[in-house]
Amino acid sequence: MNTTFRFSSSFVPSKFLERNNRRLAPEFVGLLMEVKAGDKAPDFTLPSQMGDAVKLSEFLGRKNIVLYFYPKDESIGCTKEACAFRDSYEVFTTLGAQVLGVSSQSVESHKSFASHYGLPFILLSDEGGKVRQLYGVPSTFGIIPGRVTYIIDKQGIVRHVFNSQSHPELHIEEAIKVLKEIEEEQCRKESSLEKQK
């Protein structure tokens, strides 16, 4: 399945890294976005472990999104991270969040990985790493694909970015903390609106 992209005219890349041009797919030469907190999350469509096309924007207006990029299925760190997301999945659903894991392995690899560990959330196949490049996810030592989590609110705004290759389980703690802050913020807004009536 081909990867397709939908660019929003309101999204302005926060950084240009010309020195990395040689590493980019041809369509991204000269432009590498480093998505930061406060940016509008770039939209994309990727196949899930079940083979269906999943579009980021389909969740907007309904759910907050935990978009986490990880290096590789079945590796030690990535297994710890995925299982920690699995073990806290009820917390994420209670907080109204959709968890999306992204790596460059195939749909078949993701399906096997999800089945092996009973992962209840969506894994997306980013073969070729185009979405990783789209978000400007840095690599570790220029070799290992980065481990970065983006918390995106219902309006499609990136609220928090957490980058840690060596502490995969901290990604879950950070995500839950930020989602609770977003929920509290929403409750305060609703309370304020009620008082104005």
C-alpha positions in Angstrom: 0.0 0.0 0.0 1.4 3.4 -0.9 1.9 6.0 1.7 0.0 9.2 1.1 0.5 12.6 2.7 -1.9 15.5 3.2 -0.1 18.7 4.0 -2.0 21.5 5.8 -1.3 25.0 4.5 -1.3 26.2 8.1 1.6 24.0 9.0 4.9 25.8 8.8 8.1 23.7 9.4 9.9 24.8 12.4 13.4 24.0 11.1 15.3 23.4 7.9 18.3 21.1 8.1 20.0 21.4 4.8 22.9 19.2 5.9 20.6 16.2 6.0 19.4 16.5 2.4 21.4 13.5 1.3 19.5 11.3 3.7 16.0 12.3 2.6 13.6 10.7 0.1 13.6 12.8 -3.2 10.3 14.5 -2.4 11.7 15.8 0.9 15.1 17.0 -0.4 15.7 20.5 1.0 12.9 20.2 3.6 13.1 18.4 6.9 10.5 19.3 9.4 11.3 19.1 13.1 7.8 19.0 14.6 7.7 20.8 18.0 5.2 21.5 20.7 2.8 24.1 19.4 3.0 23.0 15.8 0.1 21.6 13.9 0.7 17.8 13.5 1.3 17.0 9.8 -1.4 14.6 8.5 -0.5 11.3 6.9 -2.0 7.9 5.9 -0.3 4.6 6.7 -1.3 0.9 6.7 -2.0 -0.7 10.1 -1.0 -4.2 11.2 -4.4 -5.3 9.8 -3.7 -3.8 6.4 -6.2 -1.0 6.5 -5.3 2.6 5.8 -5.2 4.8 8.9 -5.3 8.5 8.6 -4.1 10.7 11.5 -6.8 13.3 10.9 -9.6 10.8 11.2 -9.2 11.0 15.0 -9.2 14.7 15.3 -12.2 16.3 17.0 -12.8 13.0 18.8 -9.6 11.9 20.5 -6.3 13.0 21.7 -3.5 11.1 20.0 -0.4 9.5 21.4 1.8 9.1 18.3 5.0 7.2 19.2 7.9 6.3 16.8 10.0 3.4 17.8 13.0 1.7 16.2 12.1 -1.9 15.6 9.5 -4.7 16.3 10.7 -7.3 18.8 13.8 -5.5 19.9 14.3 -5.4 23.7 13.6 -1.7 24.2 10.7 -1.5 21.8 9.1 -4.6 23.4 9.3 -3.0 26.8 7.7 0.2 25.5 4.9 -1.6 23.6 4.1 -3.8 26.6 4.1 -0.7 28.9 1.6 1.0 26.5 -0.4 -2.3 26.5 -0.5 -2.5 30.3 -1.7 1.1 30.6 -4.0 0.9 27.6 -7.1 1.2 29.8 -5.7 4.5 31.3 -5.3 5.9 27.8 -8.8 4.9 26.7 -10.2 6.5 29.9 -8.3 9.7 29.0 -9.9 9.6 25.6 -6.6 8.9 23.7 -5.8 6.9 20.7 -2.4 5.2 20.8 -0.6 4.9 17.4 2.8 3.2 17.2 5.0 3.8 14.1 8.1 2.1 12.8 9.5 1.1 9.4 8.8 -2.6 9.6 6.2 -4.2 7.3 2.5 -4.8 7.9 3.3 -8.5 8.4 6.0 -7.7 11.0 3.6 -5.4 12.9 0.9 -8.0 12.8 3.2 -10.6 14.2 4.6 -8.2 16.9 1.0 -7.2 18.0 -0.1 -10.8 18.1 3.0 -12.0 20.0 2.5 -9.5 22.9 -1.3 -9.0 22.7 -1.0 -5.3 21.8 -4.5 -3.7 21.7 -3.5 -0.5 19.8 -2.7 0.4 16.2 0.8 -0.2 14.8 1.5 1.7 11.5 4.0 0.5 8.9 6.2 3.4 7.7 8.3 1.5 5.2 10.9 3.9 3.8 10.6 6.1 6.8 8.7 8.9 5.1 6.5 9.8 8.0 9.5 9.7 10.3 11.2 12.2 8.0 8.0 14.2 7.8 8.1 14.7 11.6 11.8 15.2 11.7 12.3 12.3 14.2 16.1 12.3 14.9 18.2 9.2 14.9 20.5 8.1 17.7 24.2 8.3 16.7 23.0 8.8 13.2 22.2 5.1 12.9 19.4 3.9 15.2 15.9 5.2 14.3 14.8 7.6 17.1 12.3 6.8 19.9 10.0 9.9 20.1 6.5 10.4 21.4 4.1 13.2 20.3 1.0 14.1 22.2 -1.5 15.6 19.9 -4.7 17.2 21.1 -8.2 17.0 19.5 -7.5 20.1 17.5 -4.4 18.5 15.9 -1.9 20.6 17.8 1.2 19.0 19.2 1.2 19.6 22.9 4.3 17.7 24.0 7.3 15.9 22.5 9.3 13.4 24.4 12.6 12.0 23.1 14.4 9.2 24.9 16.0 6.2 23.3 17.3 4.6 26.5 14.2 4.9 28.7 11.4 3.4 26.6 9.0 3.1 29.6 9.2 6.8 30.4 7.3 7.5 27.2 4.2 6.0 28.8 4.6 8.0 32.0 5.1 11.3 30.0 2.1 10.6 27.8 -0.2 9.9 30.7 1.0 13.0 32.6 0.4 15.3 29.6 -3.0 13.7 28.7 -4.2 14.4 32.3 -3.1 18.0 32.0 -5.0 18.3 28.8 -8.1 16.8 30.4 -7.8 19.1 33.4 -7.5 22.1 31.1 -10.6 21.0 29.2 -12.5 20.7 32.4 -11.5 24.2 33.5 -12.7 25.6 30.2 -16.0 23.8 30.4 -16.5 25.0 34.0 -15.7 28.6 33.0 -18.3 28.4 30.1 -20.9 27.1 32.5 -20.3 30.0 34.9 -20.8 32.4 32.0 -24.2 31.1 31.2 
